[in-house]
Amino acid sequence: YVMAQGQFYLGEVSRLRMEKVALAFPQEELERSLEQKARLLLDAQAQYVKAIRIGNIHRVAASGFKVGSLYETFHQHIVGTPCPPNLTKQEARVYREELHKKVSALLGKAIAVYEKNLEMAQRVGLTSKWIDETSGRLGKLKDLYQKESVQ
């Protein structure tokens, strides 16, 4: 348990760092911050996966939820970034539509991770706040993913 908890908290450190990286124009700044945010996401994911591999079932559930939430948060941050300032209203609308199409794969990854987490919990008969959170997020994300896929 202690080893899994340690790996989990290392993942939390990287996750919190990732969440603090702001995305904003100009283009060069956006590219730099996106790269930094993606690197921190991968660092956090690697730590959570190490916690999962240790095998403590409660840390597996928590880490599975956190991996899914990494992708969900990354998606939210990208689509929440203001449009480039020089676009007209029409161009901004098209920009947003295209951006949602490009990053919808992040939602797909979050959904897949959440589904695996729920499958694991069902297989071993685990109930916990992490599984409840996973279930709640999964339903919301499926709706959002379907809306973004239709656009």
DOZA-933737 format. One record per residue (C-alpha): residue number from 1; x, y, z; residue in three letters. Coordinates in nm, 3 decimals. Example, Ala and Ser with C-alpha at 12.3 -4.5 7.8 and 13.67 -1.06 7.14 Angstrom:
// residues 2
(1,(1.230,-0.450,0.780),ALA)
(2,(1.367,-0.106,0.714),SER)
//
This chain:
// residues 151
(1,(0.000,0.000,0.000),TYR)
(2,(0.272,0.248,0.095),VAL)
(3,(0.463,0.197,-0.230),MET)
(4,(0.147,0.239,-0.437),ALA)
(5,(0.051,0.547,-0.237),GLN)
(6,(0.395,0.699,-0.299),GLY)
(7,(0.368,0.647,-0.674),GLN)
(8,(0.017,0.788,-0.668),PHE)
(9,(0.136,1.105,-0.495),TYR)
(10,(0.423,1.146,-0.741),LEU)
(11,(0.157,1.138,-1.011),GLY)
(12,(-0.037,1.401,-0.821),GLU)
(13,(0.264,1.633,-0.819),VAL)
(14,(0.297,1.614,-1.198),SER)
(15,(-0.080,1.647,-1.243),ARG)
(16,(-0.091,1.964,-1.034),LEU)
(17,(0.202,2.106,-1.226),ARG)
(18,(0.027,2.025,-1.554),MET)
(19,(-0.290,2.200,-1.441),GLU)
(20,(-0.094,2.517,-1.361),LYS)
(21,(0.051,2.553,-1.711),VAL)
(22,(-0.156,2.824,-1.882),ALA)
(23,(-0.236,2.808,-2.251),LEU)
(24,(-0.246,3.142,-2.431),ALA)
(25,(-0.140,3.315,-2.749),PHE)
(26,(0.091,3.434,-2.909),PRO)
(27,(0.152,3.118,-3.113),GLN)
(28,(0.509,3.059,-2.986),GLU)
(29,(0.392,3.076,-2.624),GLU)
(30,(0.101,2.843,-2.697),LEU)
(31,(0.327,2.585,-2.860),GLU)
(32,(0.574,2.599,-2.571),ARG)
(33,(0.306,2.569,-2.304),SER)
(34,(0.123,2.288,-2.489),LEU)
(35,(0.445,2.090,-2.508),GLU)
(36,(0.515,2.145,-2.139),GLN)
(37,(0.157,2.051,-2.044),LYS)
(38,(0.173,1.733,-2.255),ALA)
(39,(0.508,1.633,-2.103),ARG)
(40,(0.368,1.676,-1.751),LEU)
(41,(0.059,1.475,-1.846),LEU)
(42,(0.282,1.188,-1.958),LEU)
(43,(0.492,1.215,-1.642),ASP)
(44,(0.182,1.199,-1.424),ALA)
(45,(0.040,0.911,-1.624),GLN)
(46,(0.363,0.714,-1.587),ALA)
(47,(0.354,0.756,-1.208),GLN)
(48,(-0.011,0.651,-1.188),TYR)
(49,(0.060,0.346,-1.405),VAL)
(50,(0.343,0.250,-1.169),LYS)
(51,(0.096,0.273,-0.881),ALA)
(52,(-0.147,0.053,-1.074),ILE)
(53,(0.120,-0.209,-1.141),ARG)
(54,(0.197,-0.240,-0.770),ILE)
(55,(-0.149,-0.387,-0.740),GLY)
(56,(-0.312,-0.238,-0.430),ASN)
(57,(-0.672,-0.240,-0.547),ILE)
(58,(-0.767,0.091,-0.385),HIS)
(59,(-0.468,0.267,-0.543),ARG)
(60,(-0.550,0.097,-0.873),VAL)
(61,(-0.898,0.252,-0.863),ALA)
(62,(-0.766,0.594,-0.761),ALA)
(63,(-0.488,0.590,-1.019),SER)
(64,(-0.721,0.471,-1.295),GLY)
(65,(-0.955,0.759,-1.220),PHE)
(66,(-0.664,1.005,-1.220),LYS)
(67,(-0.531,0.885,-1.556),VAL)
(68,(-0.873,0.940,-1.712),GLY)
(69,(-0.902,1.280,-1.550),SER)
(70,(-0.563,1.381,-1.695),LEU)
(71,(-0.700,1.347,-2.047),TYR)
(72,(-1.027,1.511,-1.952),GLU)
(73,(-0.848,1.809,-1.797),THR)
(74,(-0.607,1.844,-2.088),PHE)
(75,(-0.906,1.856,-2.323),HIS)
(76,(-1.082,2.118,-2.109),GLN)
(77,(-0.773,2.336,-2.099),HIS)
(78,(-0.723,2.322,-2.475),ILE)
(79,(-1.083,2.399,-2.568),VAL)
(80,(-1.093,2.667,-2.297),GLY)
(81,(-0.803,2.858,-2.451),THR)
(82,(-0.915,3.187,-2.604),PRO)
(83,(-0.917,3.207,-2.984),CYS)
(84,(-0.635,3.391,-3.159),PRO)
(85,(-0.711,3.760,-3.118),PRO)
(86,(-0.705,3.850,-3.489),ASN)
(87,(-0.997,3.629,-3.599),LEU)
(88,(-1.338,3.752,-3.710),THR)
(89,(-1.647,3.603,-3.544),LYS)
(90,(-1.695,3.363,-3.837),GLN)
(91,(-1.328,3.259,-3.833),GLU)
(92,(-1.342,3.211,-3.456),ALA)
(93,(-1.647,2.984,-3.491),ARG)
(94,(-1.469,2.770,-3.753),VAL)
(95,(-1.153,2.768,-3.540),TYR)
(96,(-1.352,2.638,-3.240),ARG)
(97,(-1.523,2.368,-3.447),GLU)
(98,(-1.192,2.247,-3.588),GLU)
(99,(-1.025,2.260,-3.248),LEU)
(100,(-1.299,2.043,-3.096),HIS)
(101,(-1.258,1.790,-3.378),LYS)
(102,(-0.880,1.778,-3.328),LYS)
(103,(-0.889,1.726,-2.953),VAL)
(104,(-1.191,1.496,-2.925),SER)
(105,(-0.944,1.204,-2.918),ALA)
(106,(-0.851,1.316,-2.566),LEU)
(107,(-1.210,1.255,-2.460),LEU)
(108,(-1.197,0.913,-2.624),GLY)
(109,(-0.889,0.826,-2.421),LYS)
(110,(-1.049,0.945,-2.099),ALA)
(111,(-1.360,0.739,-2.172),ILE)
(112,(-1.154,0.427,-2.243),ALA)
(113,(-0.960,0.464,-1.918),VAL)
(114,(-1.276,0.526,-1.715),TYR)
(115,(-1.442,0.221,-1.870),GLU)
(116,(-1.142,0.001,-1.784),LYS)
(117,(-1.148,0.132,-1.429),ASN)
(118,(-1.515,0.042,-1.393),LEU)
(119,(-1.458,-0.302,-1.548),GLU)
(120,(-1.178,-0.369,-1.299),MET)
(121,(-1.398,-0.260,-1.008),ALA)
(122,(-1.683,-0.481,-1.123),GLN)
(123,(-1.449,-0.777,-1.171),ARG)
(124,(-1.312,-0.756,-0.815),VAL)
(125,(-1.630,-0.628,-0.650),GLY)
(126,(-1.481,-0.294,-0.546),LEU)
(127,(-1.690,0.003,-0.444),THR)
(128,(-1.522,0.329,-0.351),SER)
(129,(-1.540,0.704,-0.398),LYS)
(130,(-1.298,0.665,-0.691),TRP)
(131,(-1.531,0.425,-0.867),ILE)
(132,(-1.828,0.652,-0.798),ASP)
(133,(-1.633,0.947,-0.942),GLU)
(134,(-1.532,0.739,-1.244),THR)
(135,(-1.891,0.640,-1.311),SER)
(136,(-2.016,0.997,-1.283),GLY)
(137,(-1.749,1.137,-1.511),ARG)
(138,(-1.795,0.862,-1.768),LEU)
(139,(-2.159,0.946,-1.830),GLY)
(140,(-2.086,1.316,-1.875),LYS)
(141,(-1.791,1.252,-2.103),LEU)
(142,(-1.982,1.015,-2.328),LYS)
(143,(-2.242,1.285,-2.387),ASP)
(144,(-1.976,1.547,-2.457),LEU)
(145,(-1.782,1.312,-2.686),TYR)
(146,(-2.094,1.237,-2.885),GLN)
(147,(-2.169,1.610,-2.925),LYS)
(148,(-1.814,1.684,-3.037),GLU)
(149,(-1.808,1.392,-3.277),SER)
(150,(-2.127,1.512,-3.447),VAL)
(151,(-1.989,1.862,-3.515),GLN)
//
